[in-house]
Amino acid sequence: MFCAQQQLKNLLKKCEAKGVKVTQLKCVREFLKEHDDYCKPKKRIYFKVMLIISLLVYAVAYYYGHLRTEHCSLLMPQAMRYVFRPPENCEFCKQVKHMEHVRDISVEEFTERYAYSGRPVIVEDATKNWTALEKFNYWYFRDIYNEAKNKEKVIDCQFLPYNTGFRHLYEALDMPAERVEFYKAKERGESPEPWYFGWSNCNGETAEEFREHYGRPYFLPELSESSPIDWFFMGTEGLGAQMHVDNVRLPSWQAQLAGSKRWLLAPPPECYFHCSSFEALVEKGDIIVLDTNRWYHQTFVQPGAISLTIGAEYD
């Protein structure tokens, strides 16, 4: 349908055709100039609306199909994440002065004293039936991952290179033997480069193989469930994770399968005047239970052997 302005233009054209110079009237010229855009074709508006809808549909599909399953292209700097972290209630750490060591602890005692209290503990006898302590090493992981059928899925799992410069797990598992055998090379007077990295085992194929050699720690509450994704950390003397706090929902346990690792624990900044910092040595066969979302923690691999840690969240 033509709008009133278009009809008026048509009327003026007819007047001009008959020699009537109506457009010479100043008021008519100003009216046409002010309302010239009102009668433009509507196709442009329809195109803009369809373009906006298409972009919104694409954005939603991209979010659910990519961003929720892949790693983010742009990460917020760690310092900024700490700035906007909600403050902790310092009651969880006020009475904690050192790391407690226990053995043969019952599910009931663990639940009451440690499970959800934020109090860290080392359980010294929780891996005694695991074959992982003897079977897991650098060469074992290299062979298993090289034989994996879906290597792309392995690369999609989260990988933490720390300061090594490795781009993905397969690159980390392709080191020369002299660098892998760091301590033997040092004894020969060589100067190998140390290394430390971690990865999540999100690939079901390899996870099934690994879990044949370790299981659920005996002290966990009977109704609790562990995360379906486990973590591995492996490295040589002196290296480890820098001081940080994790962004996870649940407490976690970490089992030391080889070597030993020194942990430095510190309360969050808002609790510095209420709680203590302390160190703990986790040795082969120990499991440390820690709420890494509350406690700031830093790790150092102790001299003598490659450190290998496996960890998982529990609720």
BAZADREN-749359 format. One record per residue: x negated, y negated, z negated of N, C-alpha, C in turn. Coordinates in steps of 0.05 Angstrom, whole numbers, padded with zeros to 5 digits, always signed. Last residue first. Example, Ala and Ser with C-alpha at 12.3 -4.5 7.8 and 13.67 -1.06 7.14 Angstrom:
<nodes>
-00257+00045-00142-00273+00021-00143-00258-00001-00157
-00264+00114-00156-00246+00090-00156-00264+00066-00156
</nodes>
This chain:
<nodes>
-00641+00709-00910-00620+00693-00923-00607+00709-00945
-00709+00700-00886-00687+00717-00897-00666+00699-00910
-00758+00699-00834-00740+00686-00852-00720+00707-00864
-00824+00728-00831-00796+00727-00822-00780+00712-00843
-00891+00744-00808-00872+00732-00825-00844+00731-00813
-00957+00768-00811-00931+00770-00799-00911+00759-00818
-01025+00755-00799-01002+00751-00816-00977+00755-00800
-01092+00768-00800-01068+00774-00785-01044+00773-00805
-01159+00747-00794-01134+00746-00809-01110+00751-00791
-01218+00783-00784-01196+00768-00771-01171+00770-00789
-01266+00774-00838-01250+00790-00819-01229+00773-00806
-01300+00738-00866-01303+00767-00869-01288+00783-00848
-01272+00679-00897-01293+00693-00882-01291+00723-00886
-01201+00663-00892-01225+00668-00908-01246+00683-00891
-01165+00612-00862-01173+00639-00860-01200+00643-00875
-01121+00570-00894-01148+00573-00886-01155+00602-00885
-01062+00528-00890-01075+00554-00893-01103+00554-00882
-01015+00488-00925-01038+00490-00907-01052+00516-00912
-00951+00460-00939-00970+00482-00941-00991+00480-00919
-00898+00435-00977-00919+00429-00957-00941+00450-00961
-00837+00466-00990-00865+00463-00998-00882+00456-00974
-00790+00469-00960-00792+00451-00983-00821+00445-00990
-00794+00504-00920-00779+00480-00913-00780+00460-00936
-00817+00549-00940-00834+00531-00925-00820+00505-00916
-00812+00581-00993-00793+00565-00979-00809+00543-00965
-00842+00646-00995-00845+00617-00997-00822+00603-00982
-00879+00700-01013-00851+00691-01008-00851+00661-01014
-00930+00740-00988-00923+00715-01001-00895+00707-00993
-00953+00804-00997-00932+00788-00984-00928+00763-01000
-01015+00840-00987-00997+00822-01002-00976+00811-00984
-01049+00867-00952-01028+00882-00965-01009+00866-00982
-01104+00825-00962-01092+00847-00945-01073+00863-00962
-01085+00766-01000-01103+00786-00990-01088+00809-00975
-01081+00700-01012-01065+00722-01003-01083+00742-00989
-01093+00655-01062-01107+00672-01042-01089+00696-01037
-01072+00588-01072-01067+00617-01076-01082+00632-01054
-01069+00524-01106-01079+00542-01085-01072+00571-01092
-01026+00467-01118-01043+00489-01127-01051+00506-01103
-00994+00410-01146-01005+00423-01123-01024+00445-01133
-00933+00398-01185-00962+00403-01182-00969+00415-01155
-00884+00345-01196-00893+00373-01190-00923+00374-01185
-00875+00292-01204-00859+00311-01220-00870+00339-01218
-00900+00260-01169-00903+00253-01197-00888+00272-01216
-00885+00281-01119-00913+00281-01127-00917+00276-01157
-00836+00282-01095-00839+00298-01120-00868+00298-01130
-00837+00256-01048-00819+00245-01069-00822+00260-01096
-00871+00289-01017-00880+00264-01028-00863+00253-01050
-00865+00359-01037-00859+00337-01019-00866+00310-01032
-00923+00394-01066-00894+00386-01065-00890+00364-01045
-00967+00441-01035-00962+00414-01047-00933+00408-01046
-01014+00493-01030-00986+00485-01031-00984+00458-01046
-01057+00528-00991-01056+00504-01007-01027+00494-01006
-01080+00594-00985-01058+00576-00982-01061+00552-01001
-01125+00634-00951-01121+00617-00974-01100+00596-00967
-01123+00701-00931-01118+00674-00924-01113+00658-00950
-01158+00758-00904-01145+00744-00926-01142+00715-00918
-01152+00819-00865-01167+00796-00875-01152+00784-00899
-01086+00838-00847-01115+00841-00844-01128+00816-00855
-01034+00826-00863-01040+00853-00853-01070+00859-00849
-00995+00795-00906-01022+00794-00897-01031+00822-00889
-00930+00772-00893-00946+00794-00901-00974+00791-00889
-00884+00726-00915-00906+00730-00897-00925+00751-00908
-00816+00705-00917-00838+00721-00928-00859+00725-00906
-00777+00645-00928-00789+00666-00911-00810+00682-00927
-00714+00609-00933-00740+00617-00943-00751+00639-00925
-00683+00573-00877-00684+00594-00898-00712+00597-00909
-00683+00536-00836-00661+00536-00854-00666+00552-00879
-00740+00494-00819-00724+00519-00817-00702+00518-00838
-00788+00462-00807-00761+00454-00802-00744+00478-00797
-00842+00461-00855-00827+00472-00832-00800+00460-00830
-00895+00416-00867-00871+00429-00877-00855+00438-00853
-00967+00417-00870-00942+00411-00858-00919+00424-00874
-01035+00417-00858-01015+00412-00878-00989+00403-00865
-01050+00465-00805-01055+00440-00819-01032+00436-00840
-01067+00534-00804-01047+00513-00799-01053+00489-00816
-01135+00551-00789-01109+00557-00799-01090+00534-00792
-01206+00569-00796-01183+00556-00783-01157+00565-00796
-01243+00599-00826-01242+00570-00828-01218+00556-00816
-01248+00656-00784-01257+00641-00807-01254+00611-00805
-01193+00668-00738-01220+00673-00749-01226+00652-00771
-01126+00696-00731-01148+00678-00726-01173+00684-00742
-01056+00697-00723-01081+00712-00722-01103+00692-00716
-00988+00709-00737-01010+00689-00737-01036+00704-00739
-00922+00721-00715-00949+00731-00719-00969+00708-00719
-00854+00728-00734-00876+00711-00726-00902+00725-00732
-00790+00754-00709-00813+00753-00727-00835+00735-00716
-00722+00747-00704-00747+00740-00692-00769+00738-00713
-00678+00756-00735-00684+00775-00714-00710+00770-00700
-00688+00747-00806-00685+00735-00779-00692+00756-00758
-00654+00791-00851-00677+00778-00841-00672+00767-00813
-00603+00785-00900-00611+00793-00873-00635+00778-00864
-00580+00809-00964-00594+00789-00947-00601+00802-00920
-00559+00846-00997-00541+00833-00978-00555+00813-00960
-00603+00860-01029-00591+00880-01012-00572+00868-00991
-00661+00818-01031-00633+00824-01040-00619+00842-01019
-00726+00849-01026-00706+00830-01016-00678+00838-01026
-00763+00888-01039-00753+00871-01061-00731+00851-01052
-00783+00916-00996-00765+00930-01014-00752+00912-01034
-00782+00886-00931-00794+00888-00957-00774+00898-00978
-00769+00925-00874-00758+00905-00892-00771+00908-00919
-00830+00945-00840-00801+00944-00845-00793+00923-00865
-00874+00968-00789-00869+00953-00814-00839+00952-00817
-00877+00997-00743-00900+00998-00760-00897+00981-00785
-00835+00988-00710-00839+01016-00718-00861+01018-00739
-00838+00937-00695-00823+00942-00719-00824+00972-00727
-00865+00938-00645-00879+00929-00669-00865+00937-00695
-00826+00958-00609-00851+00972-00614-00864+00964-00640
-00787+00918-00613-00780+00946-00620-00805+00962-00625
-00815+00874-00592-00806+00874-00620-00799+00902-00630
-00822+00886-00539-00845+00888-00556-00837+00888-00586
-00767+00880-00523-00783+00903-00515-00807+00907-00534
-00748+00830-00540-00738+00854-00552-00755+00879-00546
-00785+00775-00554-00780+00794-00533-00772+00821-00545
-00800+00741-00593-00772+00739-00585-00765+00759-00563
-00842+00732-00636-00837+00756-00621-00807+00757-00613
-00880+00673-00634-00856+00687-00642-00851+00710-00624
-00949+00662-00653-00928+00665-00633-00903+00678-00646
-01012+00627-00662-00988+00642-00672-00967+00643-00650
-01084+00624-00672-01059+00618-00658-01036+00635-00670
-01151+00609-00672-01128+00614-00689-01103+00607-00674
-01223+00615-00668-01196+00613-00656-01175+00620-00677
-01291+00593-00657-01270+00605-00673-01243+00600-00659
-01340+00611-00609-01320+00591-00616-01298+00604-00633
-01404+00637-00630-01379+00639-00616-01359+00617-00626
-01465+00637-00629-01447+00616-00639-01421+00617-00624
-01508+00690-00654-01494+00675-00633-01476+00654-00646
-01531+00724-00690-01543+00698-00686-01531+00681-00664
-01504+00768-00702-01525+00771-00682-01539+00745-00676
-01466+00750-00735-01487+00765-00747-01510+00769-00728
-01432+00727-00698-01446+00709-00716-01470+00724-00729
-01411+00772-00674-01427+00754-00658-01444+00736-00676
-01381+00793-00716-01404+00808-00706-01422+00791-00690
-01343+00752-00721-01362+00757-00742-01386+00773-00733
-01314+00754-00671-01327+00729-00681-01349+00735-00701
-01293+00785-00627-01309+00796-00649-01326+00774-00661
-01275+00747-00590-01256+00762-00607-01270+00772-00631
-01322+00732-00565-01307+00712-00581-01287+00725-00599
-01339+00779-00543-01357+00766-00562-01342+00744-00578
-01297+00792-00506-01301+00808-00531-01318+00794-00551
-01259+00734-00483-01282+00754-00481-01286+00767-00508
-01187+00732-00485-01213+00722-00493-01235+00743-00488
-01134+00739-00475-01152+00745-00453-01180+00734-00459
-01095+00722-00508-01102+00751-00509-01121+00759-00486
-01086+00670-00492-01099+00675-00518-01108+00704-00521
-01058+00679-00445-01085+00666-00444-01100+00671-00470
-01012+00700-00465-01029+00717-00448-01057+00705-00445
-00990+00657-00494-01000+00680-00508-01018+00697-00491
-01013+00593-00467-00993+00613-00473-01006+00638-00485
-01056+00558-00469-01030+00549-00459-01007+00568-00465
-01105+00540-00517-01091+00561-00502-01064+00551-00493
-01128+00504-00551-01125+00496-00523-01112+00517-00506
-01137+00509-00606-01152+00526-00587-01150+00517-00558
-01110+00487-00649-01132+00471-00636-01148+00488-00616
-01047+00514-00637-01063+00498-00657-01085+00484-00642
-01013+00541-00605-01041+00543-00599-01059+00531-00620
-00958+00577-00612-00971+00556-00626-01001+00558-00622
-00900+00591-00574-00928+00596-00578-00941+00572-00591
-00837+00623-00566-00852+00600-00576-00881+00608-00582
-00827+00657-00503-00826+00657-00533-00844+00633-00542
-00838+00658-00450-00817+00640-00459-00816+00638-00489
-00874+00699-00445-00884+00671-00443-00864+00651-00453
-00838+00742-00448-00859+00738-00468-00869+00710-00468
-00810+00736-00401-00796+00733-00426-00815+00729-00449
-00850+00748-00364-00839+00721-00365-00824+00715-00391
-00859+00802-00372-00879+00783-00381-00869+00755-00382
-00828+00855-00379-00818+00828-00374-00837+00807-00386
-00859+00899-00392-00847+00897-00365-00839+00869-00359
-00923+00903-00423-00895+00895-00424-00884+00891-00396
-00976+00913-00423-00959+00935-00413-00930+00927-00412
-00997+00869-00448-01004+00874-00420-00987+00895-00407
-00977+00876-00499-00966+00855-00483-00974+00858-00453
-01008+00921-00516-00978+00922-00516-00967+00901-00497
-01061+00902-00512-01052+00925-00496-01021+00926-00494
-01061+00859-00548-01068+00855-00520-01057+00877-00502
-01049+00884-00596-01030+00865-00585-01036+00861-00555
-01097+00916-00601-01070+00928-00600-01050+00910-00587
-01136+00877-00604-01136+00894-00581-01109+00909-00578
-01125+00852-00655-01124+00837-00630-01121+00855-00606
-01083+00898-00691-01107+00882-00688-01105+00868-00661
-01048+00946-00728-01047+00920-00715-01074+00907-00714
-01059+00993-00758-01056+00994-00728-01058+00967-00715
-01062+00985-00812-01084+00999-00798-01083+00997-00768
-01016+00958-00824-01041+00949-00835-01065+00962-00822
-00974+00985-00801-00984+00961-00787-01011+00952-00798
-00953+01024-00831-00975+01032-00814-00987+01008-00799
-00933+01013-00898-00933+01003-00870-00957+01013-00855
-00930+01024-00951-00922+01045-00933-00922+01037-00903
-00946+00977-00977-00962+01001-00981-00954+01024-00962
-00927+00926-00980-00933+00937-00953-00947+00964-00954
-00920+00908-01032-00896+00909-01014-00902+00921-00987
-00951+00896-01075-00948+00924-01067-00926+00928-01047
-00953+00842-01090-00978+00855-01083-00974+00884-01072
-00922+00784-01076-00916+00811-01084-00938+00829-01073
-00925+00719-01099-00940+00739-01083-00933+00767-01094
-00880+00664-01095-00890+00687-01109-00906+00705-01089
-00849+00599-01108-00864+00618-01092-00875+00641-01108
-00784+00578-01119-00808+00585-01133-00824+00605-01117
-00736+00570-01095-00758+00553-01086-00784+00559-01100
-00694+00603-01107-00701+00582-01127-00721+00563-01117
-00679+00649-01083-00668+00624-01072-00674+00600-01091
-00714+00689-01105-00702+00691-01079-00693+00664-01067
-00736+00688-01159-00750+00677-01136-00734+00672-01110
-00704+00707-01202-00727+00689-01207-00737+00674-01182
-00661+00738-01182-00657+00719-01203-00679+00698-01205
-00685+00770-01142-00662+00753-01136-00659+00731-01157
-00724+00798-01172-00732+00780-01151-00710+00761-01144
-00690+00827-01206-00708+00807-01217-00718+00787-01196
-00662+00859-01169-00648+00841-01187-00666+00819-01198
-00702+00889-01145-00686+00870-01128-00672+00850-01146
-00762+00891-01185-00736+00900-01177-00721+00879-01160
-00830+00899-01170-00809+00881-01179-00782+00891-01169
-00883+00919-01164-00861+00936-01171-00837+00920-01183
-00917+00859-01183-00917+00886-01171-00893+00901-01181
-00937+00790-01173-00920+00811-01185-00924+00837-01170
-00963+00727-01187-00967+00753-01174-00951+00774-01188
-00949+00657-01177-00946+00681-01193-00951+00706-01175
-00987+00600-01171-00974+00621-01156-00973+00646-01173
-00971+00545-01216-00989+00563-01202-00973+00584-01187
-00931+00514-01235-00958+00504-01239-00979+00521-01223
-00866+00495-01234-00884+00512-01220-00912+00500-01222
-00826+00463-01254-00838+00482-01272-00859+00500-01259
-00812+00431-01209-00821+00419-01234-00836+00438-01252
-00789+00449-01162-00818+00452-01165-00828+00442-01192
-00734+00441-01161-00744+00466-01151-00774+00471-01157
-00724+00389-01176-00721+00410-01196-00733+00436-01187
-00725+00350-01138-00751+00360-01148-00748+00381-01170
-00691+00351-01080-00686+00351-01109-00710+00364-01122
-00718+00315-01025-00713+00340-01039-00706+00334-01068
-00693+00272-00972-00708+00277-00997-00699+00302-01011
-00693+00289-00902-00678+00281-00926-00694+00288-00951
-00739+00261-00856-00731+00285-00871-00716+00277-00896
-00759+00219-00828-00730+00222-00829-00720+00247-00843
-00814+00228-00833-00802+00203-00842-00772+00205-00846
-00822+00277-00808-00826+00275-00837-00812+00250-00848
-00814+00262-00755-00796+00281-00767-00798+00281-00797
-00857+00228-00748-00830+00217-00748-00810+00236-00760
-00900+00264-00749-00898+00243-00770-00871+00231-00771
-00890+00294-00703-00887+00306-00729-00884+00286-00751
-00851+00264-00651-00876+00267-00665-00872+00277-00693
-00803+00302-00616-00808+00280-00634-00834+00284-00649
-00818+00324-00550-00814+00330-00578-00819+00305-00594
-00793+00339-00488-00803+00317-00504-00797+00323-00533
-00774+00387-00470-00796+00374-00455-00809+00352-00470
-00762+00443-00513-00756+00415-00505-00780+00404-00490
-00755+00509-00490-00768+00490-00506-00763+00462-00496
-00689+00537-00477-00717+00532-00471-00728+00512-00490
-00637+00539-00494-00651+00565-00491-00680+00561-00486
-00616+00489-00495-00611+00506-00518-00625+00533-00517
-00630+00468-00445-00642+00457-00469-00638+00475-00494
-00599+00503-00409-00628+00501-00409-00639+00492-00436
-00544+00507-00414-00558+00528-00399-00588+00526-00400
-00527+00465-00445-00521+00492-00454-00536+00513-00439
-00550+00421-00414-00555+00424-00443-00550+00453-00452
-00531+00429-00363-00560+00430-00368-00566+00434-00397
-00476+00422-00371-00486+00448-00361-00516+00451-00367
-00476+00368-00385-00466+00388-00404-00477+00416-00396
-00497+00344-00339-00511+00341-00364-00502+00362-00384
-00459+00358-00300-00486+00369-00298-00501+00367-00324
-00415+00329-00319-00413+00358-00318-00441+00371-00316
-00436+00277-00313-00429+00287-00340-00427+00318-00340
-00442+00274-00258-00465+00272-00275-00460+00283-00303
-00388+00279-00242-00408+00299-00234-00432+00299-00251
-00367+00232-00263-00357+00258-00273-00377+00280-00266
-00396+00194-00232-00398+00194-00262-00389+00221-00273
-00377+00206-00181-00405+00208-00187-00410+00210-00217
-00322+00195-00185-00331+00222-00180-00360+00226-00187
-00326+00139-00193-00313+00156-00213-00323+00185-00210
-00350+00123-00145-00363+00118-00170-00352+00136-00192
-00309+00138-00108-00336+00150-00106-00351+00147-00133
-00267+00105-00123-00264+00134-00125-00292+00148-00125
-00290+00056-00110-00283+00062-00138-00280+00092-00142
-00294+00061-00055-00318+00058-00071-00313+00064-00100
-00241+00064-00037-00259+00087-00034-00284+00085-00052
-00208+00021-00037-00211+00035-00062-00230+00058-00061
-00225-00039-00002-00217-00011-00002-00224+00003-00028
-00206-00101-00031-00226-00084-00018-00217-00055-00020
-00174-00138-00056-00162-00121-00036-00182-00104-00020
-00203-00168-00091-00181-00152-00101-00170-00132-00081
-00241-00202-00072-00249-00175-00079-00226-00157-00086
-00217-00251-00063-00226-00236-00040-00232-00207-00047
-00198-00290-00097-00185-00264-00098-00194-00246-00075
-00225-00337-00087-00225-00326-00114-00215-00298-00115
-00214-00346-00032-00242-00342-00041-00243-00329-00069
-00159-00355-00031-00171-00332-00017-00199-00326-00026
-00156-00401-00062-00142-00377-00070-00155-00352-00058
-00184-00438-00030-00194-00431-00057-00182-00405-00067
-00150-00441+00015-00177-00432+00018-00189-00423-00009
-00104-00462-00009-00103-00436+00003-00131-00424+00006
-00121-00513-00024-00111-00494-00045-00111-00465-00035
-00132-00539+00024-00153-00533+00005-00145-00512-00015
-00110-00522+00088-00102-00530+00061-00122-00521+00040
-00126-00495+00131-00140-00521+00125-00132-00532+00098
-00094-00453+00138-00119-00448+00122-00134-00474+00117
-00054-00469+00173-00048-00469+00144-00073-00466+00127
-00046-00490+00227-00072-00489+00213-00067-00490+00183
-00012-00459+00277-00007-00472+00251-00032-00468+00234
-00016-00432+00324-00027-00459+00323-00022-00474+00297
-00003-00380+00323+00017-00398+00334+00009-00428+00332
-00046-00358+00298-00040-00350+00326-00020-00368+00339
-00040-00378+00248-00061-00389+00265-00057-00382+00294
+00002-00347+00230+00006-00376+00232-00015-00388+00250
-00021-00297+00230+00002-00302+00248+00006-00332+00252
-00058-00305+00189-00067-00299+00217-00045-00304+00237
-00024-00311+00146-00040-00334+00155-00050-00330+00183
-00005-00260+00140+00014-00282+00146-00001-00306+00157
-00051-00232+00126-00037-00225+00151-00018-00248+00160
-00060-00256+00076-00079-00259+00098-00066-00253+00125
-00015-00237+00048-00018-00266+00053-00038-00271+00076
-00027-00184+00045-00003-00192+00060-00005-00222+00067
-00070-00185+00012-00074-00176+00040-00050-00185+00057
-00046-00203-00035-00067-00219-00022-00071-00211+00007
-00013-00161-00049-00001-00187-00041-00021-00204-00027
-00037-00100-00019-00032-00117-00042-00021-00144-00031
-00010-00045+00016-00025-00070+00016-00017-00086-00008
-00017+00024+00000+00000+00000+00000-00018-00025+00000
</nodes>
